[in-house]
Amino acid sequence: MASLSEIERVEQGGLLQSRSYELWASFRGQRHRLFRCHDAREFGQICRALTRAREYAGVA
């Protein structure tokens, strides 16, 4: 069974641009964007849920 590895949080944008938040991961040697949003609160909730799920599965 293949698994996700190297999950990375990416924040783009700045003062003059709207911010975007992304989650990226490697899967079978290729990088894939898993999630993207413009809401910091929502992104934080998704990241925390992903962290808890990986801890529960013994991956983190």
N, C-alpha and C positions, 0 to 999 in steps of 0.2 A: 504494500500500500504506500503510495507516494504521500508526502506531507508538505505542508507549507513550511518554509524556513526563511530566516532573515526578514522578519516583518519590520517595516520601516515607516515611521510617521514623517510626513512632509508637509510643511507649511509654506505657502507661497503668497505673494502680494506684499503690500506695505501700506504706508500712509495714504498714498494717492490711488491705490488700487484696492479693490475688495479682496479680502483674504480668502484663500481656499485651503482646505485641509484634506489630505489624502493619506490613505494607507496603501502601501505597496508590499508585495511579498514575492519571493522566488518560489517557483513551482516547476519541478522537472527541468531545472536549468534556465528557465525564462522568467523575466520580471513581469508581474501583472498588477494593475491597479485594482484593489479590492473595493475601495470606497472613496467617495469624494463628496464634500459638502462645504457650505460657506458659513456654517453656524458653529462657533467654537464650543458651545455648551453641548450640542448634539455630538460633535466629534469626540469630546471628552468622554461622554457616556458610552459611545461605541468602543473606544479604546479600553475603557475600564471593563466592559463586558467581555471583550476579546481576551484581555489579560486573565480575567476570572475563568473563562472557558479553557484557556490553555493551561492554567494552573490545575484545574479540575482534571484535565486529561493527562496531566503529568508531562506536558510538553515544555512549559515555561521554566 
